[in-house]
């Protein structure tokens, strides 16, 4: 099984080296590594070029944000399965992709696991733990969603059911997973293992205003997919995150 890993970045010179090293050090070697840079004007490209023999495809050009860049990477990918590792993040350990492949049965379309949020300056200092669980139908109505940075999907599913919706801001990942799980009811497996160390400070959670925008776009995600949530769905979604700090 070929696994395509996509990293998108913009002015990420402080963290991109660690991200790349965590991919190329994986014990599983049949990895297609794609890096999409949004035309950085710091030293990001210089760091990336140091690893040009280990990176399968590298593009540096203007884009319309994270999800536009992810879509670009998905279109370029030739792997059986596609996963993401953002420029601030690293894989939890060297055997992550090996475990993912072993758990990816031929009849499975989606695999996801757990992630740890870590201190920006100390990857070993865990601030928050997102432990997921096995999916069951309508679970999104109860505020559930898997961590996007632990989400792997077959390339054929992207081709059949579509990419990220660029009209939904930072809720584009939520909408895509809602669509794949609840609308198309793709088969999935939960891998109870840490996939990613994610530095604190994601775009959707970086301010109260951004969180309000994301909540509004979460609601739009249900509307455009002709799905009806419970009245309390969007209250439960943030409340479920509280236990991640305990």
C-alpha positions as CSV (number, residue, x, y, z in Angstrom):
1,X,0.0,0.0,0.0
2,X,1.4,3.4,-1.0
3,X,0.6,6.2,1.5
4,X,0.6,9.8,0.4
5,X,1.4,12.3,3.2
6,X,0.7,15.9,2.4
7,X,2.3,18.8,4.3
8,X,1.1,22.4,3.6
9,X,3.1,25.3,4.9
10,X,3.5,29.0,4.7
11,X,6.4,30.9,6.4
12,X,7.1,27.9,8.6
13,X,10.9,28.0,8.8
14,X,10.8,27.5,12.6
15,X,9.0,24.1,12.5
16,X,9.1,22.7,8.9
17,X,12.4,20.8,9.5
18,X,11.0,18.8,12.4
19,X,7.9,18.0,10.4
20,X,9.8,16.7,7.4
21,X,12.2,14.7,9.5
22,X,9.2,13.0,11.3
23,X,7.9,11.8,7.9
24,X,11.2,10.6,6.3
25,X,12.2,8.8,9.5
26,X,9.1,6.5,9.4
27,X,9.9,2.8,9.4
28,X,7.3,2.3,6.7
29,X,9.0,3.3,3.4
30,X,6.3,3.2,0.7
31,X,5.4,6.8,1.3
32,X,4.8,9.5,-1.3
33,X,5.7,12.8,0.5
34,X,4.1,15.9,-1.0
35,X,4.9,19.4,0.3
36,X,2.8,22.3,-0.8
37,X,4.2,25.7,0.1
38,X,2.1,28.9,-0.2
39,X,5.1,30.9,-1.7
40,X,6.8,31.6,1.7
41,X,8.9,34.6,1.9
42,X,11.0,33.5,4.9
43,X,13.5,30.6,4.9
44,X,11.0,27.8,4.5
45,X,11.9,26.9,1.0
46,X,15.6,26.7,1.9
47,X,14.8,24.2,4.6
48,X,12.6,22.1,2.3
49,X,15.2,22.1,-0.4
50,X,17.7,20.5,2.0
51,X,15.4,17.4,1.8
52,X,14.8,17.4,-1.9
53,X,15.9,13.7,-2.3
54,X,13.4,12.6,0.3
55,X,10.4,14.6,-0.9
56,X,8.4,13.2,-3.8
57,X,6.8,16.4,-4.9
58,X,7.3,20.0,-3.9
59,X,5.3,23.0,-5.1
60,X,5.8,26.6,-4.0
61,X,3.1,29.0,-5.3
62,X,0.3,31.2,-4.1
63,X,-2.8,29.5,-2.9
64,X,-6.1,30.4,-1.3
65,X,-5.4,29.0,2.1
66,X,-4.8,25.7,3.9
67,X,-7.7,23.7,2.3
68,X,-7.0,24.9,-1.2
69,X,-3.4,23.7,-0.7
70,X,-4.7,20.4,0.7
71,X,-6.9,19.9,-2.3
72,X,-3.9,20.6,-4.6
73,X,-1.9,18.0,-2.8
74,X,-4.7,15.4,-3.0
75,X,-5.0,15.9,-6.7
76,X,-1.2,15.4,-7.1
77,X,-1.2,12.3,-4.9
78,X,-0.9,8.8,-6.4
79,X,-1.1,6.8,-3.1
80,X,-3.8,4.4,-2.1
81,X,-4.4,6.3,1.1
82,X,-3.9,10.0,1.8
83,X,-3.0,11.6,5.2
84,X,-1.8,15.0,6.3
85,X,0.9,16.4,8.5
86,X,0.8,20.1,8.9
87,X,3.9,22.2,9.1
88,X,3.7,22.8,12.9
89,X,3.2,19.1,13.7
90,X,5.1,15.9,13.8
91,X,4.2,12.2,13.9
92,X,4.1,10.8,17.4
93,X,6.8,8.2,16.7
94,X,8.6,6.5,13.8
95,X,6.1,3.6,13.5
96,X,2.9,5.6,13.0
97,X,2.5,4.9,9.3
98,X,3.5,1.2,9.8
99,X,0.6,0.9,12.3
100,X,-1.8,2.7,10.0
101,X,-1.1,0.4,7.1
102,X,-1.4,-2.8,9.2
103,X,-4.8,-1.6,10.4
104,X,-6.1,-0.5,7.0
105,X,-8.1,-3.5,5.9
106,X,-9.0,-3.8,2.2
107,X,-12.6,-3.1,3.0
108,X,-11.8,0.1,5.0
109,X,-12.1,3.5,3.6
110,X,-11.3,5.7,6.6
111,X,-8.8,5.3,9.5
112,X,-8.3,7.7,12.3
113,X,-6.6,7.7,15.7
114,X,-5.7,9.9,18.7
115,X,-3.6,13.0,18.9
116,X,-1.8,15.0,21.5
117,X,-1.6,18.8,21.6
118,X,1.8,19.9,22.8
119,X,3.6,23.0,23.9
120,X,4.9,25.0,20.9
121,X,8.4,25.0,22.2
122,X,8.5,21.6,23.8
123,X,7.1,18.7,21.8
124,X,7.3,16.4,24.8
125,X,5.1,18.6,27.0
126,X,1.5,17.5,26.5
127,X,-1.1,20.2,27.0
128,X,-4.2,18.3,25.8
129,X,-5.1,14.8,24.8
130,X,-7.7,14.0,22.1
131,X,-8.6,10.4,22.5
132,X,-11.2,9.4,19.9
133,X,-13.5,6.4,19.8
134,X,-15.2,4.0,17.4
135,X,-17.7,5.6,15.1
136,X,-21.3,4.6,15.0
137,X,-24.1,6.0,12.8
138,X,-25.3,9.5,13.8
139,X,-22.4,10.0,16.2
140,X,-21.8,13.4,14.7
141,X,-25.2,14.5,16.1
142,X,-23.8,14.0,19.6
143,X,-20.9,16.4,19.0
144,X,-18.4,13.7,18.0
145,X,-15.8,14.1,15.3
146,X,-12.3,12.5,14.9
147,X,-9.1,14.5,15.0
148,X,-8.5,15.7,11.4
149,X,-4.7,15.4,11.9
150,X,-5.2,11.7,12.5
151,X,-7.5,11.2,9.5
152,X,-6.5,8.9,6.6
153,X,-8.8,8.4,3.6
154,X,-8.5,6.3,0.5
155,X,-7.7,8.4,-2.6
156,X,-10.6,6.7,-4.5
157,X,-13.0,8.2,-1.9
158,X,-11.8,11.7,-2.6
159,X,-12.2,11.1,-6.3
160,X,-15.7,9.7,-5.8
161,X,-17.1,12.0,-3.1
162,X,-15.1,15.2,-3.5
163,X,-12.5,17.4,-1.8
164,X,-12.5,20.2,0.8
165,X,-15.2,22.8,0.4
166,X,-13.4,26.2,0.2
167,X,-16.5,28.2,1.2
168,X,-16.5,26.9,4.8
169,X,-13.3,28.4,6.3
170,X,-11.8,26.4,9.0
171,X,-14.8,24.1,9.1
172,X,-13.8,22.5,5.8
173,X,-12.3,19.5,7.5
174,X,-15.4,19.1,9.7
175,X,-17.7,19.2,6.6
176,X,-15.6,16.7,4.7
177,X,-15.5,14.2,7.5
178,X,-19.3,14.7,8.2
179,X,-19.9,14.0,4.5
180,X,-17.7,10.9,4.4
181,X,-19.1,9.4,7.6
182,X,-22.7,10.5,7.8
183,X,-23.7,11.1,4.1
184,X,-21.8,8.4,2.3
185,X,-21.4,6.1,5.3
186,X,-17.9,5.0,4.4
187,X,-16.4,2.1,6.4
188,X,-14.0,3.2,9.1
189,X,-11.7,1.9,11.7
190,X,-10.4,3.6,14.9
191,X,-6.8,3.0,15.7
192,X,-6.4,3.6,19.5
193,X,-2.9,5.0,19.1
194,X,-1.3,8.4,19.1
195,X,-0.9,9.6,15.5
196,X,0.3,13.2,15.8
197,X,1.9,15.7,18.1
198,X,0.1,19.0,17.3
199,X,1.4,22.3,18.4
200,X,-1.1,24.5,20.2
201,X,-2.5,27.4,18.4
202,X,-4.5,26.1,15.4
203,X,-6.3,28.7,13.2
204,X,-9.9,27.8,14.1
205,X,-9.1,28.0,17.9
206,X,-6.8,31.0,17.9
207,X,-9.4,33.5,18.9
208,X,-13.0,33.8,20.1
209,X,-14.1,35.4,16.8
210,X,-12.5,32.5,14.8
211,X,-14.4,30.0,17.0
212,X,-17.7,31.8,16.4
213,X,-17.0,31.8,12.6
214,X,-16.2,28.1,12.8
215,X,-19.4,27.3,14.7
216,X,-21.4,29.1,12.1
217,X,-19.7,27.2,9.3
218,X,-20.2,23.9,11.2
219,X,-24.0,24.6,11.0
220,X,-23.6,25.3,7.3
221,X,-21.9,21.9,6.9
222,X,-25.1,20.1,7.9
223,X,-27.3,22.3,5.7
224,X,-25.4,21.8,2.5
225,X,-25.4,18.0,3.1
226,X,-29.1,18.0,3.8
227,X,-28.5,16.6,7.3
228,X,-30.5,17.6,10.4
229,X,-28.6,17.9,13.7
230,X,-30.1,17.8,17.1
231,X,-30.8,21.1,18.7
232,X,-27.8,20.5,21.1
233,X,-25.3,19.2,18.6
234,X,-23.3,22.4,18.4
235,X,-23.3,22.8,22.2
236,X,-21.9,19.4,22.7
237,X,-19.1,19.7,20.2
238,X,-17.1,22.2,22.2
239,X,-18.2,20.7,25.6
240,X,-16.7,17.4,24.6
241,X,-13.3,19.0,24.3
242,X,-13.2,19.8,28.0
243,X,-12.3,16.3,29.0
244,X,-9.2,16.6,26.7
245,X,-7.6,18.8,29.3
246,X,-8.2,16.4,32.2
